[in-house]
Amino acid sequence: MHTPRWTDEHSRTITAAAPPVLTASETELDRTWARVREDLPTAEVPRRRRPRVAIGAAVVAAILGVGGVATAAVLSAHTGRYPADAEDLELGGPGEYLDATAPDFPSVIDEVTDDIPFPSKATRAIALRALVADERRDAENEHSGDATTGAMRYWVARDAVCSWANSWSAAMASGDATGQTRAAEMLEGATAWPAVTDVDPEQRIEYRRKRILDPRTGQRVTRTVWVENTPAGYFPLVRKAAQDNDRDAMAAVLGVWGPCTAAQMPDFPQALDTDRAVAYLQALPLPRD
């Protein structure tokens, strides 16, 4: 039996029948997030290896204003498709959609992330293998193999920061001043990498003072609640920790906000200890208004 094709009439009918969906204001979203954070134990920090990329409206407008269409090759990861509107761009990041199920996906990822520096070929290979595996697993589980080059470049940049932080910590522990200086310079420069600024030129984290329930004592205490407002908001904190030669601060920042894995941090396991990181940040003096 022949199945009729989808027509504009179908779309109009579905659109007319769909219930209205109200858009939450920024204040409402903040209030909801604050309630969620208040109900969670303070030592629990949700971690996702590949979060969606959210970028500011000004950046959305700027990137959408620069067009460009590539021709997709047969059986290639290149699709020739780009974000269709501001919502697509905000959720998925800038750049071309890539098909993770294509056979040349690994080589395309290697090519589009070639400008992101790593301490060694081995550390770069760890990051790229993990990205390819994650994207292909997501494609299999979600029946969708598309992700943008901008988002994936940012994810690789985050992994590079983890690797440089490991090198920095290892050099500090061994007394290798030259190696520590080089790693610190790379961490300081990471805030200006195009793979980072294309997604997040602001790199901003705000804090709020709140009365929360301490799960260990059952008492209400005043804490500084850190709110990550932009994807790479923690990069300046990484830079400052390197400038200050503060390994505890570096471990705390990466432990709370970083996506680092054990494979990337063989010499810096402190950066993988979420509970220790949260305790360190909570013990800091409250920032001034």
Phi, psi and chi 1 to 4 in degrees:
 res  aa     phi    psi   chi1   chi2   chi3   chi4
   1 MET       -  133.8  178.2  178.6  178.1      -
   2 HIS   -75.4  130.4  176.2   69.1      -      -
   3 THR   -91.9  121.8  -58.4      -      -      -
   4 PRO   -62.6  144.7   22.1  -32.9      -      -
   5 ARG   -74.1  153.7  -61.7 -176.9   60.9 -176.6
   6 TRP   -70.0  133.5 -170.3  -89.8      -      -
   7 THR  -121.6  171.1   66.2      -      -      -
   8 ASP   -60.2  -30.9  -69.4  -18.0      -      -
   9 GLU   -65.0  -38.9 -175.3   61.0   31.8      -
  10 HIS   -59.3  -46.5  -71.0   87.6      -      -
  11 SER   -61.5  -43.0  -62.6      -      -      -
  12 ARG   -64.3  -39.3  -74.7 -168.7  -66.0  -90.4
  13 THR   -64.7  -45.7  -58.7      -      -      -
  14 ILE   -63.6  -42.6  -66.9  -62.6      -      -
  15 THR   -62.2  -42.2  -60.2      -      -      -
  16 ALA   -67.1  -31.9      -      -      -      -
  17 ALA   -83.9  -16.6      -      -      -      -
  18 ALA   -69.8  136.2      -      -      -      -
  19 PRO   -71.5  152.8   27.4  -35.3      -      -
  20 PRO   -67.6  141.8   25.5  -34.4      -      -
  21 VAL  -117.4  115.6  178.2      -      -      -
  22 LEU   -76.1  141.2  -60.2  179.3      -      -
  23 THR   -89.6  124.6  -59.0      -      -      -
  24 ALA   -73.6  140.1      -      -      -      -
  25 SER   -76.0  165.3   67.2      -      -      -
  26 GLU   -61.1  -38.0 -176.9  174.8   -9.6      -
  27 THR   -64.1  -42.2  -60.8      -      -      -
  28 GLU   -65.1  -40.1  -69.4  169.7  -29.1      -
  29 LEU   -64.6  -42.3  -69.4  174.9      -      -
  30 ASP   -61.3  -41.9  -74.9  -13.7      -      -
  31 ARG   -64.1  -41.9 -173.2 -177.5  -55.0  117.3
  32 THR   -64.5  -44.4  -60.1      -      -      -
  33 TRP   -63.9  -38.5  176.9 -118.9      -      -
  34 ALA   -63.1  -40.1      -      -      -      -
  35 ARG   -65.1  -40.2  -72.3  -69.7  -58.5  -83.5
  36 VAL   -64.4  -45.6  171.3      -      -      -
  37 ARG   -63.8  -34.3  -71.1  -65.4  -64.0  -92.7
  38 GLU   -67.7  -33.8 -175.0  174.3    9.6      -
  39 ASP   -82.4  -17.3  -68.7  -21.4      -      -
  40 LEU   -85.9  148.5  -73.5  173.2      -      -
  41 PRO   -60.6  140.2  -22.2   32.3      -      -
  42 THR   -65.4  -20.5   56.2      -      -      -
  43 ALA   -84.7   -6.9      -      -      -      -
  44 GLU   -93.0  120.5  -68.0 -175.1    8.3      -
  45 VAL  -119.9  108.7  179.6      -      -      -
  46 PRO   -58.7  136.0  -21.5   32.4      -      -
  47 ARG  -126.4  131.6  -59.7  -77.6  -67.0  -83.2
  48 ARG  -131.5  132.2  -83.3 -166.6   67.3 -175.3
  49 ARG   -67.3  -41.9  169.9  138.6 -176.5   95.6
  50 ARG  -123.5   75.6  -56.4  -64.9  176.7 -162.7
  51 PRO   -72.7  159.7   28.6  -34.4      -      -
  52 ARG   -63.8  151.3  -70.2  -73.4 -172.7  177.9
  53 VAL   -96.2  127.1  174.4      -      -      -
  54 ALA  -118.1  126.9      -      -      -      -
  55 ILE  -126.1  161.4   55.7 -178.7      -      -
  56 GLY   -68.5  159.0      -      -      -      -
  57 ALA   -62.9  -37.0      -      -      -      -
  58 ALA   -64.3  -40.0      -      -      -      -
  59 VAL   -68.6  -39.1 -178.0      -      -      -
  60 VAL   -56.5  -48.7  170.8      -      -      -
  61 ALA   -63.3  -40.3      -      -      -      -
  62 ALA   -65.3  -43.3      -      -      -      -
  63 ILE   -73.7  -38.5  -63.3  177.0      -      -
  64 LEU   -65.2  -23.7  -76.1  178.8      -      -
  65 GLY   -75.2  -13.6      -      -      -      -
  66 VAL  -106.9  102.9 -179.9      -      -      -
  67 GLY   -85.5  177.4      -      -      -      -
  68 GLY   164.2  133.0      -      -      -      -
  69 VAL  -129.3  129.2  176.9      -      -      -
  70 ALA  -107.5  152.7      -      -      -      -
  71 THR   -89.7  125.2  -58.6      -      -      -
  72 ALA   -78.8  133.6      -      -      -      -
  73 ALA   -88.4  153.9      -      -      -      -
  74 VAL   -64.9  133.3  176.5      -      -      -
  75 LEU    59.0   28.7  -62.4  179.2      -      -
  76 SER  -110.0  153.1  170.9      -      -      -
  77 ALA   -66.6  -24.3      -      -      -      -
  78 HIS   -70.4  127.1  -69.9  -70.5      -      -
  79 THR  -108.3  -17.5   65.7      -      -      -
  80 GLY    73.9   10.2      -      -      -      -
  81 ARG  -108.5  144.4  -64.8 -170.8  -65.2  105.2
  82 TYR  -130.3  166.3  -68.3   79.0      -      -
  83 PRO   -51.7  131.6  -28.2   36.3      -      -
  84 ALA   -80.4  -26.4      -      -      -      -
  85 ASP  -155.6 -178.6   51.6   32.4      -      -
  86 ALA   -62.4  -34.5      -      -      -      -
  87 GLU   -66.6  -44.7 -178.1  179.4    3.1      -
  88 ASP   -58.7  -42.9  -80.8   -4.3      -      -
  89 LEU   -66.6  -40.7 -175.8   58.5      -      -
  90 GLU   -67.1  -37.4 -175.2  172.6    1.6      -
  91 LEU   -79.3  -38.6  -70.2  176.1      -      -
  92 GLY  -111.3   -9.4      -      -      -      -
  93 GLY    90.8  170.6      -      -      -      -
  94 PRO   -83.7  167.5   32.3  -36.4      -      -
  95 GLY   101.0 -174.5      -      -      -      -
  96 GLU   -81.1  142.2 -179.2 -172.3   15.0      -
  97 TYR   -72.0  134.4  -75.1  106.5      -      -
  98 LEU  -112.3  148.0  -63.4 -177.7      -      -
  99 ASP   -96.2  109.5 -178.6   -1.0      -      -
 100 ALA   -69.0  -16.5      -      -      -      -
 101 THR   -85.8   -8.5   65.2      -      -      -
 102 ALA   -70.5  147.0      -      -      -      -
 103 PRO   -64.6  -27.1   19.2  -30.8      -      -
 104 ASP   -94.8   11.7   67.0  -17.7      -      -
 105 PHE   -55.3  -45.9 -179.3   66.2      -      -
 106 PRO   -59.1  -42.3  -25.0   35.7      -      -
 107 SER   -70.8  -33.8   62.2      -      -      -
 108 VAL   -66.2  -42.8  171.5      -      -      -
 109 ILE   -61.1  -42.2  -71.3  -63.3      -      -
 110 ASP   -59.0  -40.2 -175.5   36.2      -      -
 111 GLU   -71.2  -46.2  178.6 -176.7   -4.4      -
 112 VAL   -75.9  -12.6  -59.2      -      -      -
 113 THR  -110.8   15.3   61.9      -      -      -
 114 ASP   -62.1  -25.4 -176.2   60.8      -      -
 115 ASP   -85.1   -3.9   62.3  -45.3      -      -
 116 ILE   -87.7  117.6  -58.8  170.7      -      -
 117 PRO   -79.7  141.8   29.3  -33.9      -      -
 118 PHE  -126.6  159.9  -82.2   81.1      -      -
 119 PRO   -63.0  -28.6  -22.3   32.7      -      -
 120 SER  -159.0  167.3   65.0      -      -      -
 121 LYS   -63.5  -34.0  -69.7 -177.9  178.8  179.5
 122 ALA   -66.0  -43.6      -      -      -      -
 123 THR   -68.6  -34.3   54.4      -      -      -
 124 ARG   -65.5  -41.8  174.2  176.8  166.0   80.9
 125 ALA   -62.9  -37.7      -      -      -      -
 126 ILE   -59.9  -45.3  -70.7  172.1      -      -
 127 ALA   -65.7  -44.8      -      -      -      -
 128 LEU   -69.3  -39.4  -63.5 -167.6      -      -
 129 ARG   -61.6  -41.4  -79.3 -162.0  -60.2  -93.1
 130 ALA   -65.0  -41.2      -      -      -      -
 131 LEU   -63.4  -47.4  174.2   60.8      -      -
 132 VAL   -61.5  -44.2  169.4      -      -      -
 133 ALA   -63.4  -43.2      -      -      -      -
 134 ASP   -62.4  -46.8  -74.8  -12.6      -      -
 135 GLU   -67.3  -38.7  -70.0  -55.7  -49.3      -
 136 ARG   -70.8  -35.5  -75.6 -174.7  164.2  169.7
 137 ARG   -66.0  -41.8 -178.1  166.2   51.4 -109.8
 138 ASP   -63.0  -40.2  -72.5  -12.9      -      -
 139 ALA   -62.7  -38.8      -      -      -      -
 140 GLU   -71.2  -40.9  179.5 -179.8  -10.4      -
 141 ASN   -77.7  -34.1  -67.0  -20.7      -      -
 142 GLU  -104.2    1.1  -59.3  174.7   10.6      -
 143 HIS    57.8   34.1  -52.1  -70.8      -      -
 144 SER  -149.0  122.5  173.1      -      -      -
 145 GLY  -108.3   22.7      -      -      -      -
 146 ASP  -102.7  135.0  -69.1  -13.0      -      -
 147 ALA  -149.4  152.7      -      -      -      -
 148 THR   -84.8  153.0   64.1      -      -      -
 149 THR   -64.0  -35.8   54.5      -      -      -
 150 GLY   -62.5  -44.7      -      -      -      -
 151 ALA   -64.7  -44.1      -      -      -      -
 152 MET   -70.0  -34.8  -73.0 -175.1  -77.9      -
 153 ARG   -63.2  -40.2  -80.8  171.5   50.3   76.9
 154 TYR   -65.1  -42.3  166.8   65.4      -      -
 155 TRP   -61.0  -40.7  -66.9  -28.2      -      -
 156 VAL   -66.9  -37.0  172.2      -      -      -
 157 ALA   -62.1  -40.2      -      -      -      -
 158 ARG   -61.3  -41.2  -66.7 -170.1  -43.1  168.8
 159 ASP   -65.7  -36.4  -71.5  -16.6      -      -
 160 ALA   -63.1  -39.6      -      -      -      -
 161 VAL   -61.6  -40.9  165.7      -      -      -
 162 CYS   -59.8  -45.4  -68.3      -      -      -
 163 SER   -66.3  -40.0  -65.6      -      -      -
 164 TRP   -68.7  -35.2  -78.5  112.9      -      -
 165 ALA   -65.5  -37.7      -      -      -      -
 166 ASN   -64.0  -43.9  179.9   75.3      -      -
 167 SER   -62.9  -40.7  -65.0      -      -      -
 168 TRP   -61.9  -45.8  172.9   83.6      -      -
 169 SER   -66.1  -42.1  178.7      -      -      -
 170 ALA   -63.4  -41.9      -      -      -      -
 171 ALA   -65.5  -39.5      -      -      -      -
 172 MET   -62.5  -43.1  177.9 -176.9  -70.7      -
 173 ALA   -66.7  -33.2      -      -      -      -
 174 SER   -92.2   -4.1   65.8      -      -      -
 175 GLY    78.0   19.6      -      -      -      -
 176 ASP   -84.3   89.0  178.9    4.3      -      -
 177 ALA   -63.2  -39.5      -      -      -      -
 178 THR   -64.4  -46.0  -60.0      -      -      -
 179 GLY   -64.6  -38.3      -      -      -      -
 180 GLN   -66.4  -41.5 -176.4 -179.2  -14.7      -
 181 THR   -63.4  -43.6  -62.7      -      -      -
 182 ARG   -62.3  -45.7  178.0  170.0 -178.4  -97.5
 183 ALA   -64.2  -39.9      -      -      -      -
 184 ALA   -62.7  -40.3      -      -      -      -
 185 GLU   -63.3  -38.8  -71.2  174.1  -11.7      -
 186 MET   -68.2  -39.7  -60.6  -54.2  -63.5      -
 187 LEU   -66.9  -36.6  -68.6  171.3      -      -
 188 GLU   -68.0  -37.0  -69.3  171.5   11.2      -
 189 GLY   -78.9  -13.6      -      -      -      -
 190 ALA   -61.6  -28.4      -      -      -      -
 191 THR   -64.5  -19.2   57.3      -      -      -
 192 ALA  -108.5    4.2      -      -      -      -
 193 TRP   -62.8  135.2  -68.0  -12.9      -      -
 194 PRO   -54.9  -35.0  -28.3   36.6      -      -
 195 ALA   -62.2  -24.2      -      -      -      -
 196 VAL   -91.0  -50.6  176.5      -      -      -
 197 THR   -68.6  -26.2   57.3      -      -      -
 198 ASP   -62.0  -31.1  -75.2   -9.9      -      -
 199 VAL   -97.5  -38.5  165.5      -      -      -
 200 ASP  -143.4   87.7 -175.9    4.8      -      -
 201 PRO   -76.8  -16.1   28.0  -34.2      -      -
 202 GLU   -85.3  -47.1  -64.9 -177.0   53.8      -
 203 GLN    49.9   70.5  -61.4  169.3   35.1      -
 204 ARG  -129.9  136.5  174.2  173.9   49.4   87.0
 205 ILE  -126.4  132.7  -71.8 -179.6      -      -
 206 GLU  -108.9  162.6  -69.8 -175.7   -7.6      -
 207 TYR  -125.6  159.4   68.5   89.2      -      -
 208 ARG  -137.6  144.4  -66.7  175.6 -175.1  166.6
 209 ARG   -90.8  129.8  -68.7  169.5  174.1  159.6
 210 LYS  -141.0  153.8  -74.6 -166.8   60.9  177.2
 211 ARG   -94.3  116.5  -65.8  -74.9  -66.1  174.9
 212 ILE  -127.5  166.4   64.3  173.3      -      -
 213 LEU   -90.3  120.2 -177.2   65.6      -      -
 214 ASP   -79.1  115.3 -172.0  -30.2      -      -
 215 PRO   -66.7  -19.6   25.6  -34.5      -      -
 216 ARG   -81.3  -33.8  -68.4  165.2  -65.5 -173.7
 217 THR  -109.7  -17.9   65.1      -      -      -
 218 GLY    76.0    8.6      -      -      -      -
 219 GLN  -102.4  152.2  -58.3  -65.0  -42.5      -
 220 ARG   -79.9  128.2  -73.4  -84.2  172.8  178.7
 221 VAL  -132.4  158.6  -65.8      -      -      -
 222 THR   -88.6  124.4  -59.6      -      -      -
 223 ARG  -128.8  157.7  -63.7  -67.7 -168.5 -161.7
 224 THR   -91.6  116.1  -60.5      -      -      -
 225 VAL   -97.1  115.1  179.3      -      -      -
 226 TRP   -86.2  130.6  -59.7   88.1      -      -
 227 VAL  -119.0  114.8 -178.3      -      -      -
 228 GLU   -79.7  113.4 -175.6  176.4  -11.5      -
 229 ASN   -94.2  -21.7  -67.4  -52.3      -      -
 230 THR  -133.9  154.8   63.1      -      -      -
 231 PRO   -55.0  -43.6  -26.8   35.3      -      -
 232 ALA  -102.1   28.2      -      -      -      -
 233 GLY   -59.6  -24.9      -      -      -      -
 234 TYR   -84.8   -9.3   67.4   95.6      -      -
 235 PHE   -58.3  -43.7  -84.1   39.0      -      -
 236 PRO   -61.6  -29.9  -26.7   37.4      -      -
 237 LEU   -70.4  -36.8  -60.1 -178.9      -      -
 238 VAL   -62.3  -45.0  169.3      -      -      -
 239 ARG   -59.8  -44.3  177.6  179.5   60.5 -166.2
 240 LYS   -65.0  -40.4 -173.5  176.9 -172.1  -52.2
 241 ALA   -61.7  -38.8      -      -      -      -
 242 ALA   -66.9  -42.3      -      -      -      -
 243 GLN   -62.7  -35.6  -68.5  170.4  -17.8      -
 244 ASP   -88.2   -0.4  -65.5  -16.3      -      -
 245 ASN    53.1   40.1  -67.0  -38.1      -      -
 246 ASP  -106.5   95.7 -168.6  -24.2      -      -
 247 ARG   -67.7  -37.0 -171.3 -174.9  -62.6  168.5
 248 ASP   -63.2  -42.7  -72.6  -20.8      -      -
 249 ALA   -64.9  -41.5      -      -      -      -
 250 MET   -61.1  -45.3 -178.9   75.1   75.7      -
 251 ALA   -62.8  -39.4      -      -      -      -
 252 ALA   -66.8  -44.8      -      -      -      -
 253 VAL   -62.5  -47.4  170.2      -      -      -
 254 LEU   -70.5  -33.2  -66.6  176.3      -      -
 255 GLY   -66.2  -31.1      -      -      -      -
 256 VAL   -89.1  -45.2  170.3      -      -      -
 257 TRP  -110.8  -19.3  -71.7  -67.1      -      -
 258 GLY   -78.8  157.5      -      -      -      -
 259 PRO   -99.7   19.5   36.9  -34.1      -      -
 260 CYS   -61.9  146.8  -51.7      -      -      -
 261 THR  -116.4  166.0   65.1      -      -      -
 262 ALA   -60.7  -34.8      -      -      -      -
 263 ALA   -64.5  -30.3      -      -      -      -
 264 GLN   -86.4  -18.6  -64.5  166.7  -28.3      -
 265 MET  -123.3   50.8  -47.6  -61.5  -80.0      -
 266 PRO   -64.8  -25.8   25.3  -35.7      -      -
 267 ASP  -105.6    5.9  -55.3  -58.7      -      -
 268 PHE  -142.9   57.1 -160.3   14.8      -      -
 269 PRO   -65.0  -19.2   24.2  -35.0      -      -
 270 GLN   -59.3  -29.8  -59.0   94.0  -41.7      -
 271 ALA   -74.1   -5.9      -      -      -      -
 272 LEU  -102.0   -3.4  -56.7  174.4      -      -
 273 ASP   -90.8   94.3 -170.4  -21.0      -      -
 274 THR   -63.5  -43.9  -59.3      -      -      -
 275 ASP   -60.9  -43.5  -68.7  -17.1      -      -
 276 ARG   -64.3  -39.0 -177.5  175.0 -176.9  -89.9
 277 ALA   -64.9  -44.7      -      -      -      -
 278 VAL   -63.5  -43.6  170.7      -      -      -
 279 ALA   -61.9  -38.4      -      -      -      -
 280 TYR   -64.0  -46.9  176.7   89.7      -      -
 281 LEU   -67.0  -36.7  -69.5 -179.5      -      -
 282 GLN   -69.6  -24.9  -71.7 -178.7  -18.0      -
 283 ALA   -81.7  -10.4      -      -      -      -
 284 LEU   -69.1  150.0  -66.7  176.6      -      -
 285 PRO   -61.1  148.0  -20.7   31.6      -      -
 286 LEU   -64.7  130.7  -68.1  175.7      -      -
 287 PRO   -62.2  152.3  -20.3   32.7      -      -
 288 ARG   -76.6  152.5  -64.0  179.1  179.4  178.5
 289 ASP   -69.8      -  -68.6  -31.4      -      -
